[in-house]
Amino acid sequence: METLDDFVARVEGTCGAEKDVIVVFKFEKKEEAFSRIMKKATLKNAVAGIIFELTFENASFRLYSSGKAIFRSIKNREELNQLLIHLLL
């Protein structure tokens, strides 16, 4: 059974009302993570095929083809983990 640790290499930044959190996906899983997220989230805008503005439930975030995602206004780590679980698993 897959877990978040299979996809997420590290999380940078701090959670809080106005804080952005950067999630870096593992190199060997970034294509699969990208594919799963794109299937579940709603695409709002794409820039040159490398930056994708997405929304999922009440979350707004950017997904980069390099294997990073920046989530906006995540209140705490639990909220981030739940969001990632819904997007990836």
C-alpha positions as CSV (number, residue, x, y, z in Angstrom):
1,M,0.0,0.0,0.0
2,E,1.4,3.4,-1.0
3,T,1.9,6.2,1.5
4,L,2.7,9.9,1.2
5,D,6.3,9.1,2.0
6,D,6.5,7.2,-1.3
7,F,5.9,10.4,-3.2
8,V,7.1,13.3,-1.0
9,A,10.8,14.0,-0.6
10,R,10.4,17.0,1.7
11,V,8.2,19.8,2.7
12,E,9.7,23.3,3.0
13,G,8.2,26.4,4.7
14,T,5.8,26.7,7.6
15,C,2.1,26.3,7.7
16,G,-0.1,29.3,8.7
17,A,-2.9,31.5,7.5
18,E,-0.8,33.5,5.0
19,K,2.1,31.0,4.5
20,D,3.0,29.1,1.4
21,V,4.3,25.5,1.7
22,I,6.5,23.9,-0.9
23,V,6.2,20.2,-1.4
24,V,9.1,18.5,-3.3
25,F,8.2,15.2,-4.9
26,K,10.7,12.3,-5.1
27,F,12.5,12.3,-8.4
28,E,11.5,8.7,-9.3
29,K,7.8,9.4,-8.5
30,K,7.4,13.0,-9.8
31,E,5.8,11.9,-13.1
32,E,3.3,9.7,-11.3
33,A,2.5,12.4,-8.7
34,F,2.0,14.9,-11.5
35,S,-0.3,12.6,-13.4
36,R,-2.4,11.8,-10.3
37,I,-2.7,15.5,-9.3
38,M,-3.7,16.6,-12.8
39,K,-6.5,14.0,-12.9
40,K,-8.0,15.1,-9.6
41,A,-7.5,18.9,-9.5
42,T,-9.1,21.6,-11.6
43,L,-6.7,23.4,-14.0
44,K,-7.2,27.2,-13.8
45,N,-4.2,28.3,-15.9
46,A,-1.0,26.9,-17.5
47,V,2.2,28.8,-18.4
48,A,4.4,27.3,-21.1
49,G,3.6,23.8,-20.0
50,I,5.8,24.1,-17.0
51,I,3.7,25.9,-14.4
52,F,0.1,24.8,-13.7
53,E,-2.4,26.8,-11.5
54,L,-4.7,24.4,-9.9
55,T,-7.5,24.1,-7.4
56,F,-8.7,21.2,-5.4
57,E,-11.5,21.4,-2.9
58,N,-10.8,24.7,-1.2
59,A,-7.1,24.7,-1.9
60,S,-5.2,26.7,-4.5
61,F,-1.7,25.7,-5.6
62,R,0.8,25.7,-8.4
63,L,2.3,22.6,-9.7
64,Y,5.7,22.7,-11.5
65,S,6.9,20.2,-14.0
66,S,10.2,20.1,-12.1
67,G,8.5,18.1,-9.4
68,K,7.5,20.8,-6.9
69,A,4.1,22.1,-5.7
70,I,3.4,25.3,-3.8
71,F,0.3,25.3,-1.7
72,R,-1.1,28.6,-0.6
73,S,-2.5,29.4,2.9
74,I,-2.2,25.9,4.4
75,K,-3.2,26.2,8.1
76,N,-1.3,23.2,9.5
77,R,0.6,20.1,8.6
78,E,-2.5,17.9,9.1
79,E,-4.4,19.9,6.5
80,L,-1.5,19.6,4.1
81,N,-1.3,15.9,4.6
82,Q,-5.0,15.4,4.1
83,L,-4.9,17.4,0.9
84,L,-1.9,15.4,-0.4
85,I,-3.6,12.1,0.5
86,H,-6.7,13.0,-1.5
87,L,-4.5,14.1,-4.5
88,L,-2.0,11.3,-4.5
89,L,-3.5,8.2,-3.0
